[in-house]
């Protein structure tokens, strides 16, 4: 029940990127399955606000966050500000018509979750998107501020994670869609699970091979493409001496291999814009084979982050200016 991949800093790391791509794939798979079976997957307005406890946290929050942003309202019966905030959140959940799901957690009955989220006082409101937890606000908040925060949340969920929310049908039976099982397993799930186990065991060679096995059958498979790029990056930086790499890159900006190695380290450390900017600058200052080498590595690093990431969109424009 522990929140996985909790990232409070907002820095994009490889785990968050992987979760985003997995969330997109699962959402697309669920929509495709609903279309195939003729179902709408619609929920009733009553399903947009749910009570969650520790036993159901994984199912009701983490798993659902791969379909829709889940806003968590940590509250208690004795908390007077909670009694003012909670009705506003519940009303907005219905008004936003499935763009987010509101999960209410009573901290008195679920103190372990309160500790895991590091909550010092209530009311406290968090969101979980594709398994990634982030704080929204704590304490009393005006409705205008809440709306602005929710607008930003649903925008990020759609643009970065491909989560367009739930379909709401006023005539749907309450609890019907929420009780439905998960989307059927995909044809490569066993290979992808083998790759994930290899990564968890720091067997980067095994992970690379597992992802390549998927791509041999389905060259455009999005999760395998992303996973392979990440595993290859981690394998490249595994034996690097970070201090030496950065010293070499700083000493000779014209050394393409030194800049590539430093860019790999930047990205592996979560410094996405730094990695992309370094290679765009390298492309701009070089020519011939050196320029092509830097350009190809930059495109490979785009695959690590994913084409929809805002930093990739910005870097692609910068790369075009550097080339032309």
Secondary structure, DSSP 8 states (H G I E B T S, - for coil): ---TT---S----HHHHHHHHHHHHHHHHHHHHHHHHT----B-GGGGEEE--TTTHIIIIIIGGGTSEEEEEEE-TT-HHHHHHHHHHHHHHHHTTTSEEEEEEETTT-HHHHHHTT--SSSEEEEEETTEEEEEEES---HHHHHHHHHHHHHHHHHHH------B-TTS-TTTTTTS------TTHHHHHHHHHHHHTT-HHHHHHHHHHHHHH-TT-HHHHHHHHHHHHHHHHTT--HHHHHHHHHH-TT-HHHHHHHHHHHHHTT-HHHHHHHHHHHHHH--HHHHHHHHHHHHHHHHHH-TTSHHHHHHHHHHHHHH-
